[in-house]
Structures are given as structure tokens and as C-alpha cells.
């Protein structure tokens, strides 16, 4: 029931739980395929960021940037892209940088849709808490 493809999937952080390496490799190929619409690939990466504890091995932010031809304008106007970047920052232990990127994502999605997904605001709150606990350089 707690397989990565289950509608009730909840990551536990245990090794081997969730997605197989084959599944991750397949998603990476789909996302990197030039025939895949760019924003569909971003959706795949976002989904993996939210569900797959082994996602960092795929270098999601780099993959996303490459899909968008490293076009800063496209990335800066894509709230999912900014969220991927923020999640990557927090996973690497940079909560201040993550908070700044998450805040940009919130501004973009709010401008686009008029609302912000609850899961995104929860990540902003987590990053803010982590940033507050981190000693100043």
C-alpha cells in the first residue's frame, strides 16, 4: 500500500521504500527527453521531489535548469521550478537560501493563480524555522 505509485504513499525515509531505481531512471529519461513538453517534465521532477527520498541522486535542480535551457527568465517565472530549487537548497542544508527561493515561488504562484498550495506554505514555514535556528555566518 505504501508503494511509490500508491495514492496513499507516505515516504518513511527507509532505504528501499518507495520507488525503485528503475522507476527513477525511467522518469529521468522522460524528463530529459527533448520530445517531452518542458513543463510536463518539470511536473515529473516536482512530483519526484515531493515523493521520492532518493531524488537528490538525479540532481533535480540541474535537470530542471537543463530542460529549460538554463533560461533564468523561464525559471524565475515558474513557481514549480523555484520550488524545486528551494527544496534542493534545503536538502543540501541551506535553509536561508531555500527560504528566499520559496518566497519567490509563493509570489509567482500567488500572482498566477491567486492562491498558494498549503504544501508550499508548509515548506516556507519549515525553511523559516530552520533558517532561524542556523547560526549567522
Buried (B, 14 or more C-beta within 10 A) or exposed (E): EEEBEEEEBEBEEEEEBBBEEEBBEEBBEBBEEEEBEBBEBBEBBBBBBBBBBBBBEBEBBEBBBEBBEEEEEBBEEBBBBBBBBBBBBBBEEBBBBBBBBBBBBBEBBEEEEEEBBEEBEEBBEBBBEBBEEEEEE
